[in-house]
Amino acid sequence: MVVAVVYSIAAYSSKWLKDGDQFLPRKFARTVVIGLIVGIVAAQTGQALSIATVPEIASTVGAVHVSELVVNTATARVKNVSIGSGDGGGA
């Protein structure tokens, strides 16, 4: 699993550094979640991981869609907690 996450972070980072794009936290989080999903699937099915197999496994299991749901849900919950606290969360 760790290898898949590292591959995902490396892929995002190299594209980000090469293209000079703005860092997008949600896109980065989706990339990490995709790597985690791919790592779990690869570990459970015994598939070898490489830069070439990560996108293949991700598309097979719908990891992109799942990652969007996970990140969108997490983002919505964080917004609700920070907005719903009323006093800014201080003790």
Contact map, one row per residue, 1 for C-alpha under 8 A:
1111100000000000000000000000000000111111011000000000000000000000000000000000000000000000000
1111110000000000000000000000000000010010000000000000000000000000000000000000000000000000000
1111111000000000000000000000000000000010000000001000000000000000000000000000000000000000000
1111111100000000000000000000000000110110000000001000010000000000000000000000000000000000000
1111111110000000000000000000000111110010000000000000000000000000000000000000000000000000000
0111111111000000000000000000000000100000000000000000000000000000000000000000000000000000000
0011111111100000000000000000000000100000000000000110000000000000000000000000000000000000000
0001111111110000000000000000001101100000000000000000000000000000000000000000000000000000000
0000111111111000000000000001001100000000000000000000000000000000000000000000000000000000000
0000011111111100000000000000000000000000000000000000000000000000000000000000000000000000000
0000001111111110000000000000000000000000000000000000000000000000000000000000000000000000000
0000000111111111000000000001001000000000000000000000000000000000000000000000000000000000000
0000000011111111100000000000000000000000000000000000000000000000000000000000000000000000000
0000000001111111110000000000000000000000000000000000000000000000000000000000000000000000000
0000000000111111111100000000000000000000000000000000000000000000000000000000000000000000000
0000000000011111111111100000000000000000000000000000000000000000000000000000000000000000000
0000000000001111111110000000000000000000000000000000000000000000000000000000000000000000000
0000000000000111111100000000000000000000000000000000000000000000000000000000000000000000000
0000000000000011111110000000000000000000000000000000000000000000000000000000000000000000000
0000000000000011111111000000000000000000000000000000000000000000000000000000000000000000000
0000000000000001101111100000000000000000000000000000000000000000000000000000000000000000000
0000000000000001000111110000000000000000000000000000000000000000000000000000000000000000000
0000000000000001000011111001000000000000000000000000000000000000000000000000000000000000000
0000000000000000000001111111000000000000000000000000000000000000000000000000000000000000000
0000000000000000000000111111100000000000000000000000000000000000000000000000000000000000000
0000000000000000000000011111110000000000000000000000000000000000000000100000000000000000000
0000000000000000000000011111111000000000000000000000000000000000000000000000000000000000000
0000000010010000000000111111111100000000000000000000000000000000000000000000000000000000000
0000000000000000000000001111111110000000000000000000000000000000000000100000000000000000000
0000000000000000000000000111111111000000000000000000000000000001001100100000000000000000000
0000000110010000000000000011111111100000000000000000000000000000001000000000000000000000000
0000100110000000000000000001111111110000000000000000000000000000000000000000000000000000000
0000100000000000000000000000111111111000000000000000000000000000001001000000000000000000000
0000100100000000000000000000011111111100000000000000000001000011011000000000000000000000000
1001111100000000000000000000001111111110000000000000010000000000000000000000000000000000000
1101100000000000000000000000000111111111000000000000000000000000000000000000000000000000000
1000000000000000000000000000000011111111100000000000000001000010000000000000000000000000000
1001000000000000000000000000000001111111110000000000010011000010000000000000000000000000000
1111100000000000000000000000000000111111111000000000000000000000000000000000000000000000000
1000000000000000000000000000000000011111111100000000000000000000000000000000000000000000000
0000000000000000000000000000000000001111111110000000000010000000000000000000000000000000000
1000000000000000000000000000000000000111111111111000000010000000000000000000000000000000000
1000000000000000000000000000000000000011111111100000000000000000000000000000000000000000000
0000000000000000000000000000000000000001111111000000000000000000000000000000000000000000000
0000000000000000000000000000000000000000111111100000000000000000000000000000000000000000000
0000000000000000000000000000000000000000011111110000000000000000000000000000000000000000000
0000000000000000000000000000000000000000011011111000000000000000000000000000000000000000000
0000000000000000000000000000000000000000010001111100100000000000000000000000000000000000000
0011000000000000000000000000000000000000010000111111110000000000000000000000000000000000000
0000001000000000000000000000000000000000000000011111110000000000000000000000000000000000000
0000001000000000000000000000000000000000000000001111111000000000000000000000000000000000000
0000000000000000000000000000000000000000000000001111111100000000000000000000000000000000000
0000000000000000000000000000000000000000000000011111111110000000000000000000000000000000000
0001000000000000000000000000000000100100000000001111111111000000000000000000000000000000000
0000000000000000000000000000000000000000000000000011111111100000000000000000000000000000000
0000000000000000000000000000000000000000000000000001111111110000000000000000000000000000000
0000000000000000000000000000000000000100110000000000111111111000000000000000000000000000000
0000000000000000000000000000000001001100000000000000011111111111000000000000000000000000000
0000000000000000000000000000000000000000000000000000001111111111000000000000000000000000000
0000000000000000000000000000000000000000000000000000000111111110000000000000000000000000000
0000000000000000000000000000000000000000000000000000000011111110000000000000000000000000000
0000000000000000000000000000000000000000000000000000000001111111110000000000000000000000000
0000000000000000000000000000000001001100000000000000000001111111111000000000000000000000000
0000000000000000000000000000010001000000000000000000000001100111111100000000000000000000000
0000000000000000000000000000000000000000000000000000000000000111111110000000000000000000000
0000000000000000000000000000000001000000000000000000000000000111111111000000000000000000000
0000000000000000000000000000011011000000000000000000000000000011111111100000000000000000000
0000000000000000000000000000010000000000000000000000000000000001111111110000000000000000000
0000000000000000000000000000000000000000000000000000000000000000111111111000000000000000000
0000000000000000000000000000000010000000000000000000000000000000011111111100000000000000000
0000000000000000000000000100110000000000000000000000000000000000001111111110000000000000000
0000000000000000000000000000000000000000000000000000000000000000000111111111000000000000000
0000000000000000000000000000000000000000000000000000000000000000000011111111100000000000000
0000000000000000000000000000000000000000000000000000000000000000000001111111110000000000000
0000000000000000000000000000000000000000000000000000000000000000000000111111111000000000000
0000000000000000000000000000000000000000000000000000000000000000000000011111111100000000000
0000000000000000000000000000000000000000000000000000000000000000000000001111111110000000000
0000000000000000000000000000000000000000000000000000000000000000000000000111111111000000000
0000000000000000000000000000000000000000000000000000000000000000000000000011111111100000000
0000000000000000000000000000000000000000000000000000000000000000000000000001111111110000000
0000000000000000000000000000000000000000000000000000000000000000000000000000111111111000000
0000000000000000000000000000000000000000000000000000000000000000000000000000011111111101100
0000000000000000000000000000000000000000000000000000000000000000000000000000001111111101000
0000000000000000000000000000000000000000000000000000000000000000000000000000000111111100000
0000000000000000000000000000000000000000000000000000000000000000000000000000000011111111100
0000000000000000000000000000000000000000000000000000000000000000000000000000000001111111100
0000000000000000000000000000000000000000000000000000000000000000000000000000000000001111110
0000000000000000000000000000000000000000000000000000000000000000000000000000000001101111110
0000000000000000000000000000000000000000000000000000000000000000000000000000000001001111111
0000000000000000000000000000000000000000000000000000000000000000000000000000000000000011111
0000000000000000000000000000000000000000000000000000000000000000000000000000000000000000111
